[in-house]
Amino acid sequence: MKMADLIQSGDWKGEKHVPVIEVKGPVKAGEPFEVQVSVGKEIPHPNTTEHHIRWIQLIFKPEGGKFPYEVGRVTFDVHGESTDGANQGPAHTEPFGVFRLKVAKGGTLTALSYCNIHGLWESSVDLAAE
C-alpha cells in the first residue's frame, strides 16, 4: 500500500473534511505572505471528543523542484474531554492555523488534515510568485 492510497480529497464546499488553503495578499518572491489553513469552512466539522481534526500540515513544492518542503503543522490537542466525561471539558480547539512564509518562486501548496474517524484528506492550490 502507498501513502497516496490512504489520502482522500474533494471540494471543501461540499465535504467538511477537506482542508482549505487561503493565501492572503499578493505573493512576491522573497517577501513574506500569509497562508491560512482550516477545516470546515463551508460545512462545519464536529469538534467533539469523539470526532475531531487532530492536525493540519502545510507543504510547499516549488515549480520544477523534485521534492516538497514541509512548511509546518498545527495540532489541535483539546476537544472537550475531561474527567467529568466526553465533551464536558472547558476547552475545544478549532481546526484553523496561520503560516507566514517567503518563497523564491511559485509552486504548489498542499494541505493535509487528519480526522480521528475519517482519516487523511488533502487539497492543493497553485501559488504564483511575482
N, CA, C and O atoms as CSV, one atom per row, in Angstrom:
chain,resi,resn,atom,element,x,y,z
A,1,MET,N,N,0.843,-1.179,0.000
A,1,MET,CA,C,0.000,0.000,0.000
A,1,MET,C,C,0.887,1.240,0.000
A,1,MET,O,O,1.919,1.285,0.669
A,2,LYS,N,N,0.469,2.229,-0.753
A,2,LYS,CA,C,1.182,3.505,-0.809
A,2,LYS,C,C,0.405,4.551,-0.030
A,2,LYS,O,O,-0.813,4.455,0.125
A,3,MET,N,N,1.131,5.559,0.462
A,3,MET,CA,C,0.502,6.626,1.228
A,3,MET,C,C,-0.617,7.283,0.416
A,3,MET,O,O,-1.669,7.608,0.968
A,4,ALA,N,N,-0.404,7.479,-0.869
A,4,ALA,CA,C,-1.419,8.114,-1.724
A,4,ALA,C,C,-2.741,7.351,-1.695
A,4,ALA,O,O,-3.801,7.949,-1.880
A,5,ASP,N,N,-2.691,6.034,-1.464
A,5,ASP,CA,C,-3.915,5.232,-1.407
A,5,ASP,C,C,-4.754,5.544,-0.166
A,5,ASP,O,O,-5.940,5.219,-0.123
A,6,LEU,N,N,-4.144,6.172,0.842
A,6,LEU,CA,C,-4.831,6.462,2.089
A,6,LEU,C,C,-5.421,7.865,2.149
A,6,LEU,O,O,-6.192,8.177,3.056
A,7,ILE,N,N,-5.063,8.713,1.187
A,7,ILE,CA,C,-5.455,10.120,1.233
A,7,ILE,C,C,-6.690,10.359,0.378
A,7,ILE,O,O,-6.757,9.935,-0.776
A,8,GLN,N,N,-7.663,11.042,0.962
A,8,GLN,CA,C,-8.898,11.379,0.270
A,8,GLN,C,C,-8.881,12.867,-0.082
A,8,GLN,O,O,-8.178,13.659,0.545
A,9,SER,N,N,-9.658,13.223,-1.082
A,9,SER,CA,C,-9.771,14.635,-1.448
A,9,SER,C,C,-11.199,14.905,-1.894
A,9,SER,O,O,-12.003,13.986,-2.050
A,10,GLY,N,N,-11.493,16.151,-2.092
A,10,GLY,CA,C,-12.824,16.548,-2.529
A,10,GLY,C,C,-12.898,18.053,-2.565
A,10,GLY,O,O,-11.895,18.739,-2.369
A,11,ASP,N,N,-14.072,18.561,-2.812
A,11,ASP,CA,C,-14.316,20.000,-2.820
A,11,ASP,C,C,-14.707,20.425,-1.414
A,11,ASP,O,O,-15.678,19.911,-0.860
A,12,TRP,N,N,-13.964,21.357,-0.832
A,12,TRP,CA,C,-14.238,21.766,0.548
A,12,TRP,C,C,-15.606,22.407,0.708
A,12,TRP,O,O,-16.104,22.514,1.829
A,13,LYS,N,N,-16.227,22.837,-0.392
A,13,LYS,CA,C,-17.567,23.431,-0.293
A,13,LYS,C,C,-18.634,22.363,-0.080
A,13,LYS,O,O,-19.748,22.676,0.342
A,14,GLY,N,N,-18.303,21.103,-0.369
A,14,GLY,CA,C,-19.275,20.034,-0.208
A,14,GLY,C,C,-18.825,18.907,0.704
A,14,GLY,O,O,-19.573,17.956,0.927
A,15,GLU,N,N,-17.604,19.001,1.238
A,15,GLU,CA,C,-17.066,17.944,2.097
A,15,GLU,C,C,-16.355,18.587,3.280
A,15,GLU,O,O,-15.374,19.309,3.096
A,16,LYS,N,N,-16.836,18.334,4.482
A,16,LYS,CA,C,-16.350,19.024,5.683
A,16,LYS,C,C,-14.944,18.634,6.121
A,16,LYS,O,O,-14.383,19.305,6.986
A,17,HIS,N,N,-14.354,17.591,5.571
A,17,HIS,CA,C,-13.029,17.146,5.995
A,17,HIS,C,C,-11.880,17.737,5.186
A,17,HIS,O,O,-10.727,17.660,5.610
A,18,VAL,N,N,-12.171,18.315,4.047
A,18,VAL,CA,C,-11.120,18.801,3.144
A,18,VAL,C,C,-10.495,20.081,3.701
A,18,VAL,O,O,-11.216,21.022,4.032
A,19,PRO,N,N,-9.162,20.128,3.808
A,19,PRO,CA,C,-8.535,21.360,4.292
A,19,PRO,C,C,-8.655,22.480,3.256
A,19,PRO,O,O,-8.571,22.245,2.051
A,20,VAL,N,N,-8.851,23.686,3.748
A,20,VAL,CA,C,-8.970,24.870,2.903
A,20,VAL,C,C,-7.675,25.662,3.051
A,20,VAL,O,O,-7.207,25.904,4.163
A,21,ILE,N,N,-7.101,26.064,1.914
A,21,ILE,CA,C,-5.885,26.876,1.891
A,21,ILE,C,C,-6.267,28.243,1.352
A,21,ILE,O,O,-6.812,28.353,0.253
A,22,GLU,N,N,-5.979,29.293,2.128
A,22,GLU,CA,C,-6.261,30.654,1.688
A,22,GLU,C,C,-4.977,31.477,1.757
A,22,GLU,O,O,-4.411,31.687,2.831
A,23,VAL,N,N,-4.534,31.933,0.600
A,23,VAL,CA,C,-3.343,32.780,0.517
A,23,VAL,C,C,-3.807,34.219,0.643
A,23,VAL,O,O,-4.658,34.678,-0.120
A,24,LYS,N,N,-3.242,34.926,1.611
A,24,LYS,CA,C,-3.650,36.305,1.895
A,24,LYS,C,C,-2.656,37.277,1.279
A,24,LYS,O,O,-1.458,37.223,1.554
A,25,GLY,N,N,-3.174,38.165,0.444
A,25,GLY,CA,C,-2.340,39.207,-0.150
A,25,GLY,C,C,-1.545,38.714,-1.343
A,25,GLY,O,O,-1.572,37.528,-1.672
A,26,PRO,N,N,-0.842,39.622,-1.984
A,26,PRO,CA,C,-0.027,39.239,-3.139
A,26,PRO,C,C,1.203,38.443,-2.701
A,26,PRO,O,O,1.733,38.642,-1.608
A,27,VAL,N,N,1.639,37.549,-3.567
A,27,VAL,CA,C,2.835,36.765,-3.292
A,27,VAL,C,C,3.947,37.301,-4.179
A,27,VAL,O,O,3.877,37.227,-5.405
A,28,LYS,N,N,4.969,37.838,-3.536
A,28,LYS,CA,C,6.137,38.358,-4.245
A,28,LYS,C,C,7.345,37.566,-3.795
A,28,LYS,O,O,7.549,37.362,-2.599
A,29,ALA,N,N,8.151,37.117,-4.752
A,29,ALA,CA,C,9.325,36.307,-4.436
A,29,ALA,C,C,10.184,36.999,-3.375
A,29,ALA,O,O,10.516,38.179,-3.496
A,30,GLY,N,N,10.534,36.244,-2.339
A,30,GLY,CA,C,11.409,36.744,-1.296
A,30,GLY,C,C,10.746,37.610,-0.237
A,30,GLY,O,O,11.417,38.071,0.686
A,31,GLU,N,N,9.433,37.841,-0.350
A,31,GLU,CA,C,8.736,38.666,0.637
A,31,GLU,C,C,7.720,37.821,1.400
A,31,GLU,O,O,7.085,36.939,0.822
A,32,PRO,N,N,7.564,38.092,2.709
A,32,PRO,CA,C,6.630,37.290,3.499
A,32,PRO,C,C,5.165,37.494,3.089
A,32,PRO,O,O,4.749,38.589,2.711
A,33,PHE,N,N,4.424,36.426,3.175
A,33,PHE,CA,C,2.973,36.467,2.951
A,33,PHE,C,C,2.337,35.468,3.906
A,33,PHE,O,O,3.024,34.646,4.512
A,34,GLU,N,N,1.028,35.549,4.031
A,34,GLU,CA,C,0.307,34.727,4.994
A,34,GLU,C,C,-0.544,33.687,4.294
A,34,GLU,O,O,-1.156,33.949,3.258
A,35,VAL,N,N,-0.569,32.501,4.883
A,35,VAL,CA,C,-1.425,31.409,4.406
A,35,VAL,C,C,-2.247,30.920,5.591
A,35,VAL,O,O,-1.701,30.594,6.645
A,36,GLN,N,N,-3.557,30.873,5.410
A,36,GLN,CA,C,-4.440,30.330,6.435
A,36,GLN,C,C,-4.901,28.947,5.989
A,36,GLN,O,O,-5.219,28.738,4.818
A,37,VAL,N,N,-4.932,28.019,6.917
A,37,VAL,CA,C,-5.448,26.676,6.653
A,37,VAL,C,C,-6.553,26.384,7.668
A,37,VAL,O,O,-6.467,26.771,8.834
A,38,SER,N,N,-7.576,25.702,7.203
A,38,SER,CA,C,-8.683,25.371,8.093
A,38,SER,C,C,-9.423,24.148,7.565
A,38,SER,O,O,-9.238,23.736,6.420
A,39,VAL,N,N,-10.253,23.586,8.415
A,39,VAL,CA,C,-11.148,22.504,8.017
A,39,VAL,C,C,-12.532,22.900,8.493
A,39,VAL,O,O,-12.710,23.328,9.633
A,40,GLY,N,N,-13.510,22.756,7.611
A,40,GLY,CA,C,-14.887,23.064,7.984
A,40,GLY,C,C,-15.307,24.481,7.675
A,40,GLY,O,O,-16.194,25.019,8.338
A,41,LYS,N,N,-14.690,25.099,6.682
A,41,LYS,CA,C,-15.024,26.486,6.351
A,41,LYS,C,C,-16.474,26.635,5.883
A,41,LYS,O,O,-17.193,27.513,6.362
A,42,GLU,N,N,-16.895,25.802,4.974
A,42,GLU,CA,C,-18.251,25.891,4.417
A,42,GLU,C,C,-19.239,25.023,5.200
A,42,GLU,O,O,-20.354,25.449,5.502
A,43,ILE,N,N,-18.812,23.805,5.521
A,43,ILE,CA,C,-19.624,22.872,6.301
A,43,ILE,C,C,-18.844,22.593,7.582
A,43,ILE,O,O,-17.799,21.944,7.525
A,44,PRO,N,N,-19.316,23.062,8.729
A,44,PRO,CA,C,-18.553,22.900,9.972
A,44,PRO,C,C,-18.251,21.428,10.279
A,44,PRO,O,O,-19.100,20.549,10.132
A,45,HIS,N,N,-17.020,21.201,10.707
A,45,HIS,CA,C,-16.618,19.868,11.139
A,45,HIS,C,C,-16.886,19.756,12.638
A,45,HIS,O,O,-16.618,20.705,13.374
A,46,PRO,N,N,-17.408,18.623,13.108
A,46,PRO,CA,C,-17.605,18.474,14.547
A,46,PRO,C,C,-16.282,18.667,15.291
A,46,PRO,O,O,-15.215,18.305,14.794
A,47,ASN,N,N,-16.372,19.217,16.438
A,47,ASN,CA,C,-15.196,19.413,17.276
A,47,ASN,C,C,-15.543,18.828,18.637
A,47,ASN,O,O,-15.727,19.546,19.620
A,48,THR,N,N,-15.626,17.513,18.661
A,48,THR,CA,C,-16.033,16.813,19.876
A,48,THR,C,C,-14.953,15.825,20.291
A,48,THR,O,O,-14.034,15.528,19.528
A,49,THR,N,N,-15.078,15.333,21.487
A,49,THR,CA,C,-14.136,14.326,21.968
A,49,THR,C,C,-14.116,13.122,21.022
A,49,THR,O,O,-13.060,12.550,20.753
A,50,GLU,N,N,-15.276,12.754,20.530
A,50,GLU,CA,C,-15.392,11.554,19.690
A,50,GLU,C,C,-14.997,11.774,18.232
A,50,GLU,O,O,-14.563,10.831,17.570
A,51,HIS,N,N,-15.137,12.989,17.720
A,51,HIS,CA,C,-14.946,13.254,16.288
A,51,HIS,C,C,-14.326,14.635,16.117
A,51,HIS,O,O,-14.977,15.650,16.362
A,52,HIS,N,N,-13.064,14.667,15.695
A,52,HIS,CA,C,-12.358,15.947,15.593
A,52,HIS,C,C,-11.192,15.875,14.607
A,52,HIS,O,O,-10.771,14.794,14.195
A,53,ILE,N,N,-10.686,17.035,14.244
A,53,ILE,CA,C,-9.483,17.147,13.426
A,53,ILE,C,C,-8.296,17.220,14.390
A,53,ILE,O,O,-8.282,18.051,15.298
A,54,ARG,N,N,-7.314,16.359,14.193
A,54,ARG,CA,C,-6.136,16.320,15.072
A,54,ARG,C,C,-5.055,17.286,14.633
A,54,ARG,O,O,-4.403,17.910,15.470
A,55,TRP,N,N,-4.848,17.423,13.282
A,55,TRP,CA,C,-3.793,18.298,12.798
A,55,TRP,C,C,-4.017,18.678,11.339
A,55,TRP,O,O,-4.751,18.019,10.602
A,56,ILE,N,N,-3.354,19.769,10.951
A,56,ILE,CA,C,-3.278,20.185,9.545
A,56,ILE,C,C,-1.805,20.461,9.256
A,56,ILE,O,O,-1.124,21.130,10.033
A,57,GLN,N,N,-1.330,19.945,8.146
A,57,GLN,CA,C,0.066,20.112,7.729
A,57,GLN,C,C,0.074,20.877,6.406
A,57,GLN,O,O,-0.753,20.616,5.533
A,58,LEU,N,N,1.004,21.820,6.256
A,58,LEU,CA,C,1.140,22.586,5.014
A,58,LEU,C,C,2.478,22.257,4.373
A,58,LEU,O,O,3.514,22.269,5.036
A,59,ILE,N,N,2.448,21.962,3.070
A,59,ILE,CA,C,3.625,21.546,2.307
A,59,ILE,C,C,3.750,22.447,1.082
A,59,ILE,O,O,2.745,22.829,0.481
A,60,PHE,N,N,4.986,22.784,0.713
A,60,PHE,CA,C,5.237,23.590,-0.490
A,60,PHE,C,C,6.168,22.823,-1.418
A,60,PHE,O,O,7.216,22.331,-0.998
A,61,LYS,N,N,5.772,22.725,-2.699
A,61,LYS,CA,C,6.635,22.135,-3.723
A,61,LYS,C,C,6.900,23.209,-4.769
A,61,LYS,O,O,5.984,23.612,-5.485
A,62,PRO,N,N,8.154,23.683,-4.867
A,62,PRO,CA,C,8.452,24.732,-5.834
A,62,PRO,C,C,8.338,24.240,-7.274
A,62,PRO,O,O,8.539,23.060,-7.560
A,63,GLU,N,N,8.011,25.163,-8.170
A,63,GLU,CA,C,7.959,24.834,-9.601
A,63,GLU,C,C,9.284,24.228,-10.026
A,63,GLU,O,O,10.351,24.769,-9.736
A,64,GLY,N,N,9.206,23.099,-10.718
A,64,GLY,CA,C,10.408,22.453,-11.223
A,64,GLY,C,C,11.217,21.729,-10.168
A,64,GLY,O,O,12.217,21.089,-10.491
A,65,GLY,N,N,10.809,21.816,-8.918
A,65,GLY,CA,C,11.540,21.144,-7.841
A,65,GLY,C,C,11.193,19.672,-7.776
A,65,GLY,O,O,10.092,19.262,-8.143
A,66,LYS,N,N,12.135,18.890,-7.309
A,66,LYS,CA,C,11.912,17.453,-7.197
A,66,LYS,C,C,11.188,17.088,-5.901
A,66,LYS,O,O,10.373,16.165,-5.875
A,67,PHE,N,N,11.494,17.825,-4.819
A,67,PHE,CA,C,10.973,17.451,-3.514
A,67,PHE,C,C,10.094,18.549,-2.914
A,67,PHE,O,O,10.302,19.735,-3.171
A,68,PRO,N,N,9.119,18.142,-2.118
A,68,PRO,CA,C,8.317,19.128,-1.377
A,68,PRO,C,C,9.016,19.491,-0.069
A,68,PRO,O,O,9.912,18.785,0.394
A,69,TYR,N,N,8.584,20.605,0.511
A,69,TYR,CA,C,9.124,21.071,1.784
A,69,TYR,C,C,7.973,21.254,2.766
A,69,TYR,O,O,6.964,21.877,2.438
A,70,GLU,N,N,8.126,20.711,3.965
A,70,GLU,CA,C,7.097,20.904,4.971
A,70,GLU,C,C,7.217,22.320,5.519
A,70,GLU,O,O,8.248,22.688,6.083
A,71,VAL,N,N,6.165,23.113,5.352
A,71,VAL,CA,C,6.129,24.474,5.884
A,71,VAL,C,C,5.897,24.404,7.389
A,71,VAL,O,O,6.563,25.096,8.158
A,72,GLY,N,N,4.954,23.569,7.803
A,72,GLY,CA,C,4.669,23.422,9.220
A,72,GLY,C,C,3.417,22.608,9.449
A,72,GLY,O,O,2.750,22.158,8.518
A,73,ARG,N,N,3.125,22.436,10.727
A,73,ARG,CA,C,1.962,21.648,11.128
A,73,ARG,C,C,1.354,22.304,12.355
A,73,ARG,O,O,2.066,22.735,13.261
A,74,VAL,N,N,0.041,22.375,12.374
A,74,VAL,CA,C,-0.663,22.837,13.565
A,74,VAL,C,C,-1.434,21.640,14.123
A,74,VAL,O,O,-2.077,20.894,13.385
A,75,THR,N,N,-1.352,21.478,15.433
A,75,THR,CA,C,-2.052,20.378,16.081
A,75,THR,C,C,-3.146,20.942,16.977
A,75,THR,O,O,-3.050,22.057,17.489
A,76,PHE,N,N,-4.171,20.148,17.148
A,76,PHE,CA,C,-5.331,20.541,17.935
A,76,PHE,C,C,-5.492,19.489,19.026
A,76,PHE,O,O,-5.926,18.367,18.763
A,77,ASP,N,N,-5.141,19.858,20.236
A,77,ASP,CA,C,-4.959,18.878,21.294
A,77,ASP,C,C,-6.068,18.795,22.333
A,77,ASP,O,O,-6.033,17.913,23.191
A,78,VAL,N,N,-7.037,19.678,22.279
A,78,VAL,CA,C,-8.096,19.609,23.281
A,78,VAL,C,C,-9.450,19.649,22.570
A,78,VAL,O,O,-9.708,20.524,21.744
A,79,HIS,N,N,-10.301,18.691,22.907
A,79,HIS,CA,C,-11.569,18.508,22.201
A,79,HIS,C,C,-12.727,18.301,23.170
A,79,HIS,O,O,-13.631,17.508,22.907
A,80,GLY,N,N,-12.695,19.008,24.279
A,80,GLY,CA,C,-13.792,18.908,25.239
A,80,GLY,C,C,-13.711,17.745,26.193
A,80,GLY,O,O,-14.629,17.529,26.984
A,81,GLU,N,N,-12.628,16.989,26.136
A,81,GLU,CA,C,-12.506,15.867,27.052
A,81,GLU,C,C,-12.226,16.361,28.471
A,81,GLU,O,O,-11.633,17.422,28.660
A,82,SER,N,N,-12.651,15.595,29.452
A,82,SER,CA,C,-12.368,15.928,30.849
A,82,SER,C,C,-12.626,14.713,31.720
A,82,SER,O,O,-13.157,13.702,31.260
A,83,THR,N,N,-12.247,14.825,32.971
A,83,THR,CA,C,-12.513,13.729,33.912
A,83,THR,C,C,-14.002,13.595,34.201
A,83,THR,O,O,-14.443,12.579,34.739
A,84,ASP,N,N,-14.782,14.621,33.844
A,84,ASP,CA,C,-16.238,14.550,34.016
A,84,ASP,C,C,-16.905,13.793,32.871
A,84,ASP,O,O,-18.089,13.467,32.954
A,85,GLY,N,N,-16.151,13.507,31.795
A,85,GLY,CA,C,-16.694,12.769,30.673
A,85,GLY,C,C,-16.452,13.471,29.348
A,85,GLY,O,O,-15.958,14.597,29.300
A,86,ALA,N,N,-16.808,12.787,28.285
A,86,ALA,CA,C,-16.635,13.331,26.937
A,86,ALA,C,C,-17.423,14.620,26.768
A,86,ALA,O,O,-18.567,14.722,27.211
A,87,ASN,N,N,-16.808,15.596,26.128
A,87,ASN,CA,C,-17.425,16.887,25.792
A,87,ASN,C,C,-17.836,17.709,27.013
A,87,ASN,O,O,-18.630,18.642,26.890
A,88,GLN,N,N,-17.313,17.376,28.171
A,88,GLN,CA,C,-17.614,18.123,29.392
A,88,GLN,C,C,-16.492,19.101,29.756
A,88,GLN,O,O,-16.624,19.887,30.694
A,89,GLY,N,N,-15.392,19.041,29.007
A,89,GLY,CA,C,-14.229,19.876,29.302
A,89,GLY,C,C,-14.442,21.344,28.972
A,89,GLY,O,O,-15.358,21.691,28.227
A,90,PRO,N,N,-13.604,22.199,29.523
A,90,PRO,CA,C,-13.766,23.647,29.367
A,90,PRO,C,C,-13.171,24.214,28.079
A,90,PRO,O,O,-13.333,25.406,27.819
A,91,ALA,N,N,-12.485,23.400,27.259
A,91,ALA,CA,C,-11.811,23.952,26.070
A,91,ALA,C,C,-11.960,23.032,24.868
A,91,ALA,O,O,-11.917,21.807,24.982
A,92,HIS,N,N,-12.135,23.660,23.722
A,92,HIS,CA,C,-12.196,22.963,22.430
A,92,HIS,C,C,-11.346,23.764,21.446
A,92,HIS,O,O,-11.550,24.969,21.302
A,93,THR,N,N,-10.405,23.121,20.770
A,93,THR,CA,C,-9.648,23.821,19.739
A,93,THR,C,C,-10.424,23.760,18.427
A,93,THR,O,O,-11.192,22.830,18.184
A,94,GLU,N,N,-10.208,24.761,17.597
A,94,GLU,CA,C,-10.824,24.813,16.274
A,94,GLU,C,C,-9.749,24.497,15.230
A,94,GLU,O,O,-8.605,24.922,15.396
A,95,PRO,N,N,-10.078,23.767,14.164
A,95,PRO,CA,C,-9.084,23.404,13.149
A,95,PRO,C,C,-8.769,24.582,12.220
A,95,PRO,O,O,-9.307,24.685,11.118
A,96,PHE,N,N,-7.891,25.459,12.691
A,96,PHE,CA,C,-7.518,26.677,11.965
A,96,PHE,C,C,-6.087,27.037,12.337
A,96,PHE,O,O,-5.708,26.969,13.507
A,97,GLY,N,N,-5.297,27.417,11.344
A,97,GLY,CA,C,-3.921,27.836,11.611
A,97,GLY,C,C,-3.456,28.851,10.590
A,97,GLY,O,O,-4.028,28.974,9.507
A,98,VAL,N,N,-2.410,29.577,10.951
A,98,VAL,CA,C,-1.843,30.607,10.085
A,98,VAL,C,C,-0.342,30.375,9.961
A,98,VAL,O,O,0.346,30.133,10.952
A,99,PHE,N,N,0.150,30.452,8.738
A,99,PHE,CA,C,1.585,30.355,8.464
A,99,PHE,C,C,2.022,31.636,7.761
A,99,PHE,O,O,1.287,32.184,6.939
A,100,ARG,N,N,3.196,32.097,8.083
A,100,ARG,CA,C,3.791,33.240,7.394
A,100,ARG,C,C,5.083,32.712,6.777
A,100,ARG,O,O,5.940,32.177,7.479
A,101,LEU,N,N,5.216,32.866,5.464
A,101,LEU,CA,C,6.381,32.317,4.796
A,101,LEU,C,C,6.818,33.181,3.629
A,101,LEU,O,O,6.103,34.090,3.206
A,102,LYS,N,N,8.011,32.880,3.113
A,102,LYS,CA,C,8.560,33.506,1.911
A,102,LYS,C,C,8.932,32.375,0.964
A,102,LYS,O,O,9.354,31.303,1.398
A,103,VAL,N,N,8.775,32.619,-0.324
A,103,VAL,CA,C,9.191,31.644,-1.323
A,103,VAL,C,C,10.048,32.354,-2.366
A,103,VAL,O,O,9.882,33.548,-2.613
A,104,ALA,N,N,10.957,31.610,-2.970
A,104,ALA,CA,C,11.817,32.178,-4.003
A,104,ALA,C,C,11.116,32.224,-5.354
A,104,ALA,O,O,11.419,33.064,-6.201
A,105,LYS,N,N,10.162,31.295,-5.540
A,105,LYS,CA,C,9.404,31.239,-6.786
A,105,LYS,C,C,8.094,30.524,-6.519
A,105,LYS,O,O,7.870,30.013,-5.422
A,106,GLY,N,N,7.232,30.487,-7.521
A,106,GLY,CA,C,5.935,29.844,-7.380
A,106,GLY,C,C,6.045,28.340,-7.224
A,106,GLY,O,O,7.134,27.767,-7.268
A,107,GLY,N,N,4.897,27.718,-7.040
A,107,GLY,CA,C,4.848,26.278,-6.880
A,107,GLY,C,C,3.456,25.849,-6.459
A,107,GLY,O,O,2.463,26.450,-6.868
A,108,THR,N,N,3.385,24.821,-5.651
A,108,THR,CA,C,2.109,24.292,-5.187
A,108,THR,C,C,2.116,24.185,-3.674
A,108,THR,O,O,3.063,23.670,-3.078
A,109,LEU,N,N,1.046,24.679,-3.058
A,109,LEU,CA,C,0.822,24.476,-1.630
A,109,LEU,C,C,-0.169,23.329,-1.481
A,109,LEU,O,O,-1.206,23.306,-2.145
A,110,THR,N,N,0.150,22.388,-0.617
A,110,THR,CA,C,-0.735,21.266,-0.333
A,110,THR,C,C,-0.974,21.213,1.168
A,110,THR,O,O,-0.038,21.337,1.958
A,111,ALA,N,N,-2.213,21.031,1.552
A,111,ALA,CA,C,-2.549,20.864,2.964
A,111,ALA,C,C,-3.090,19.455,3.171
A,111,ALA,O,O,-3.892,18.960,2.378
A,112,LEU,N,N,-2.643,18.823,4.237
A,112,LEU,CA,C,-3.162,17.533,4.668
A,112,LEU,C,C,-3.831,17.745,6.017
A,112,LEU,O,O,-3.314,18.474,6.864
A,113,SER,N,N,-4.971,17.111,6.217
A,113,SER,CA,C,-5.615,17.154,7.528
A,113,SER,C,C,-5.929,15.727,7.947
A,113,SER,O,O,-6.085,14.832,7.117
A,114,TYR,N,N,-6.019,15.539,9.279
A,114,TYR,CA,C,-6.301,14.210,9.802
A,114,TYR,C,C,-7.502,14.261,10.732
A,114,TYR,O,O,-7.482,14.936,11.762
A,115,CYS,N,N,-8.547,13.538,10.353
A,115,CYS,CA,C,-9.738,13.371,11.182
A,115,CYS,C,C,-9.589,12.041,11.916
A,115,CYS,O,O,-9.237,11.029,11.311
A,116,ASN,N,N,-9.859,12.046,13.223
A,116,ASN,CA,C,-9.668,10.832,14.006
A,116,ASN,C,C,-10.592,9.692,13.575
A,116,ASN,O,O,-10.328,8.538,13.913
A,117,ILE,N,N,-11.659,9.980,12.845
A,117,ILE,CA,C,-12.572,8.930,12.384
A,117,ILE,C,C,-12.442,8.666,10.882
A,117,ILE,O,O,-12.494,7.515,10.447
A,118,HIS,N,N,-12.272,9.732,10.088
A,118,HIS,CA,C,-12.332,9.607,8.630
A,118,HIS,C,C,-10.988,9.719,7.927
A,118,HIS,O,O,-10.945,9.801,6.699
A,119,GLY,N,N,-9.884,9.723,8.679
A,119,GLY,CA,C,-8.559,9.621,8.095
A,119,GLY,C,C,-7.998,10.888,7.490
A,119,GLY,O,O,-8.314,12.001,7.909
A,120,LEU,N,N,-7.142,10.682,6.476
A,120,LEU,CA,C,-6.375,11.754,5.846
A,120,LEU,C,C,-7.118,12.380,4.671
A,120,LEU,O,O,-7.768,11.695,3.882
A,121,TRP,N,N,-7.001,13.718,4.580
A,121,TRP,CA,C,-7.631,14.492,3.497
A,121,TRP,C,C,-6.622,15.491,2.985
A,121,TRP,O,O,-5.761,15.949,3.735
A,122,GLU,N,N,-6.721,15.837,1.702
A,122,GLU,CA,C,-5.788,16.804,1.138
A,122,GLU,C,C,-6.479,17.753,0.181
A,122,GLU,O,O,-7.548,17.468,-0.359
A,123,SER,N,N,-5.826,18.899,-0.011
A,123,SER,CA,C,-6.184,19.821,-1.076
A,123,SER,C,C,-4.923,20.586,-1.456
A,123,SER,O,O,-3.964,20.645,-0.686
A,124,SER,N,N,-4.933,21.165,-2.639
A,124,SER,CA,C,-3.779,21.905,-3.141
A,124,SER,C,C,-4.218,23.160,-3.863
A,124,SER,O,O,-5.324,23.233,-4.399
A,125,VAL,N,N,-3.334,24.151,-3.873
A,125,VAL,CA,C,-3.530,25.354,-4.678
A,125,VAL,C,C,-2.209,25.706,-5.337
A,125,VAL,O,O,-1.138,25.536,-4.755
A,126,ASP,N,N,-2.308,26.198,-6.558
A,126,ASP,CA,C,-1.125,26.693,-7.243
A,126,ASP,C,C,-0.786,28.064,-6.696
A,126,ASP,O,O,-1.672,28.870,-6.413
A,127,LEU,N,N,0.495,28.318,-6.549
A,127,LEU,CA,C,0.971,29.560,-5.976
A,127,LEU,C,C,1.872,30.239,-7.005
A,127,LEU,O,O,2.931,29.716,-7.352
A,128,ALA,N,N,1.450,31.397,-7.488
A,128,ALA,CA,C,2.275,32.160,-8.427
A,128,ALA,C,C,2.979,33.250,-7.645
A,128,ALA,O,O,2.351,33.953,-6.854
A,129,ALA,N,N,4.286,33.399,-7.861
A,129,ALA,CA,C,5.047,34.448,-7.189
A,129,ALA,C,C,5.506,35.454,-8.239
A,129,ALA,O,O,6.066,35.092,-9.273
A,130,GLU,N,N,5.254,36.724,-7.945
A,130,GLU,CA,C,5.664,37.789,-8.871
A,130,GLU,C,C,7.142,38.027,-8.783
A,130,GLU,O,O,7.672,38.886,-9.487
